[in-house]
């Protein structure tokens, strides 16, 4: 975001005069209501909004959220619309509204000021689907370049891509996995604190189980994060990867084999599309993906027109067709 917005506000100071107890702080109350995996991203977004409104002098915990008025929120919306995709901008606006709602509930803001401040429309989202499904050749190349790397980093990166591809996890879910969340007997992965704070169990295919077992033979059986850092000397360090580290790993492996224009989430789209294509019912796919509704799962479907054409061929028209008679 730009560094600041000039709202010419002198009615209420935007910086808190004194620290507020966390139980009475709108941003702290809002963040505590989120799942563990969602908190860092939303805290970062709130920090960005606070810096924007105060010329960098406040963050999410030192700004006076109750002092925000319509001119502030409208200005934030304008900046978001100019600098970010509609989906991401609307996610930030949702967080802003939620914090202001907590300010109302905590009786720090009156109903009229709240209603005006949150009366900003979402940014119109294009109907075009985002992301793509990765091809089998692309995934094979990404895995193979890891297999060709004999260092612990190669084994770890192969395990990372295997989990993204074989279980369809989000980046935040992958980095939150602990060794204790993996059951080698059943190939089950326990996803804790997924989106919406929900837990679920997913399963790796047999081929993926072998890749993960190879990594664990190097990592060892000490408790801690399932996927962790490898230092420059090639030694495993039981320090949890970050979501940003996952992004860098995938970019590095993609550049090595010429696979471009993809994200970690595209493995998830591929996973969901392939399950649907193989005939798995959407309710089961929804549970494996950790989605709140089948409608959301359907939005991840990246199957092509050929898949729909094959599906159409399964419909049979009954009866005996008569050969048409030429009119004379």
N, C-alpha and C positions, 0 to 999 in steps of 0.2 A: 504494500500500500504506500501511497505518498506519505510524507512525514507528518503533515498536519492539514487541518481544515480550518479555515477562518470563518467561524460562525458568529463573530461579533457578539458573544454572549457575556453580559455582565450581571445577569440577574442572580445567578447562583454560582459559586465557585465549583469548578469541576474536579478539584483535588480535595480529598478528604482532609479535614482539619486535624484529625487524630485517628489512629488505628481503630478499626471496628472489630469486635469479637467475631470469629468465624461463623458462629451460629446466627449472627445478625447481619452478615455481609451477603448481599444479593448474589455476587459472583461465586462466592465460596459455597453457598447453599445450592446454587444451580449445578456447579461442578460435582458436588458430592452426590447428586442424584443420578449422575451418568455412570455407565460401566467403566471399569478401570481402563479399558483400551481406548475409550473415546475421550477421556479427560485431557491428555496432553494436547491433542489437536484443538479442542475447544478452548483450552486455556491460552494456547498460542493465538487463536483468533480473537479472543477477548483482549489480550494484551495489545494486539495490533489495533483494534478499535480504540482502546484507551490512548495509545500513543498518537493516533491520528487526531483525536479530539483535543489533545492537550499539548500538541507540539513536542511530543516525546517525553514530557515530564512525568507522566503517570503510566502505570500498568493496570492490569485487571483488578488488583487488590488495593490500589491507592486512589483510583478514580472514584468520584461520587456518582454512582450510577443513578441515584434518585434525582440528581440534578439535570439529567438529560431530558430534553424537550424535542418536539417534532422537528425543529430546525437542525438539531444534531443528528437524529436518526435518518432524516431525509438526505442530509449531506453524506452520511456514511453509505447509504444506499447508492447514491450517485457515483461515489468513488468505486464501490464494489462492481457496479454495472460496467464501468469503464475499464476495469483492470482484470476482472476474473470471469470465468465461465458462469453462465446463469445458475447451474446446479450448485457450484461451490459458493457463489455469492448468496444464494437463497439459504444455504446451510448456515452461513455466518449470520444472516438476518434472523434466522430462527433462534440462534443462540442469543442474539441481542434481545429479541422479544422475551425469551425465557428469563433472562436476567432481570429485565424490567418487571416482569410478572412477579418475581421473587421480591423485588423492591416494594411492589404493591402489597403483597401478602405480609411482608414484615412491617407494614404501616410506615414506610419511609417515603412513600409517594402517594398522592391522592388519586382517586379514580379518574378524574378528568384529565390530569396531566398524563397519566398512564395511557388512557384511551387515545389521546392525540399522538403520543410518542410512538405507539406501535401501529398507528394507522398508515403504514407504508406498504404498498403492494409488493408481492414477490416479483422478481424479474422473470419475464416470459422465457420459458425453456423451449428450445427447438425440439421438434419431433424426431429429428435424426438420432439414431442410436449411437451412443458413444462406445469406444473400444471395439475390439474385434476378437474373433477366435483365432488362436494360433494353429498353424497347420501341423500335421504329424511330422513333416520334414524339419520344420523350424524347432519343434520341441526336441526332436532327436539330436539336432545339431547342438542345441544348448546343453543337453545332458552329456553328449559325447565330449565336448570341449572340457567339461569338468572331469570326466573319466580319464581324459588324456593328461590331466594335471596330477602327478603322483604325490603332491604335497598334501598335508592335512586340509589345506584350503580347498583343494579340488574335491576331496571327499565331503567336506561340509557343504560346499556349493551344490554338489550333486544331490545331497540330502534335502537342501532347501528347495531346489526346483522340483524334486520328487514330491515333497509335501504340498507345494503350491499346485502342482499338476494333478497329483493323485487324490488330494483331499479337498481341493478348492477353497483353501483357507484365505482369509484376508491377511495382509501384511502384519497388522497389529496382533492378530491371533497367532501367527507363526512365531513371532518373537516372544510371545508370552508363554509358549509351551515349556514345561519343565520335563526333565527326564522321567519323573514319576507320572507324568501324564501319558506316557507311552507304554502300551502293553504288548510285548513282543510275541506273546502266545496267541493273541487274537488280532494283532495288527491294529488295535484301537488307539485313537488319539483323543484324549479328553480336552476339549476346548473350554477354557474357563474364562468367564467374563467377556463373552463375545459381544457383538453389537446389541445394545439394549440390556446389557448386563446378564445375558442368558448363557447358560452352559449347554454344551451338547457333545455328543460322541460321534466321531467320524472314523472311517476305516481306510487303511492303505491297501492297494492291490498287492498281490504276492510279489510282483516284480519290484514294487516300491519298498517292500519290507526288506529285501536283500540290500538295497542301496542304503537304507537307514541303518541297517545292522553293520554294514561296512564302516560307516561314520562312527558308530558307537564303539567299535573295536579300537578306534583311534582316540576318541573323546574320553573313554573310560566310563566307569559306573558311579562316579561321585555325584551326589545330589547337586542340582543346579539347573540352569537353562539347557534345554535340549540342543539348541543351536547356539554357538558361542563364538567368541573372537579367537582368531589364530594370530599370534604376533609375528613380527618380521623374521624371527628366528625359526618359525614353523612350529612353535609350541602352542598347545591349546590353552587358552585362558578362559576360565569359567566366568566370563562376564557376558551378560545378555546383549544380543544384537539389538539395534534400534531399527525402526521402520525405515529410516533414511538409509541405514547400512544395507538393508535388503535391496533398496532401489539401486544403490551404487553397484552391488554385486551383479544384479541382473543387467545393468548397463554395460559393465565390463565384459561379461560373458557374451552378451549380444554383439558387442563390437568385435569380439574375437572371431565370430563366425558369420558376421554380416546380417544378423537378424535385427532389424531396426523397427522403430515405430510400434513398440509394445510396452505394456506395463505389467506389474505384478498382478493387477486385477484382471488382466486378459487371460491369465491361467484359470482364474475363477470362472470367467465367462466360457472358456473352453470346456472346463469341467462340467458346468451346468448344461451346456448345449449338447455335449456328448452323451450325458445321461438321458436327456430327453430324446435324443436321436435313437438311442438303443432301446427305447420303449419303457424306461422307468417312469412310473406314474409321478405326476407333478407334486403330489403331496409328500412323497418320499424324498424327492429332490429338494423340496422346500426345507425339510428337516435337516438334510445333510448340509445344505447351504447356510442354515441358520437364519432364514428369512422370516419376516413376520407374517407374510401372506403369499399365496400362490401367485397373485398378480405381480408381486415384486420379482418372484422367480422367473416368470414369463418374460419380464423385461430384459433378463440376461441372456435370452435365447439368441444365439448368433448363427443358427443354421442357415444354410443358403437356400436358393430357390430349388435346387435339385432335390434337396431333402423334402421340400413341400410337394414337389412333383411325384416323388416316390410314394409319399403318403397318400396322395390322391389315387394312385393305382390300386390301393388296397380296397377301395370302394367298388363293389360289383353292382352292375345294373341288371336286374333279373329280366327274364323273358327271352324270346327268340326273335332276333332281328330279321326283318323282312327286307329283301333286296328291292330298292326303289325301282318303279316302273318308269321308263322314259315316256313322256307325253308326246303323242304324235298329232 
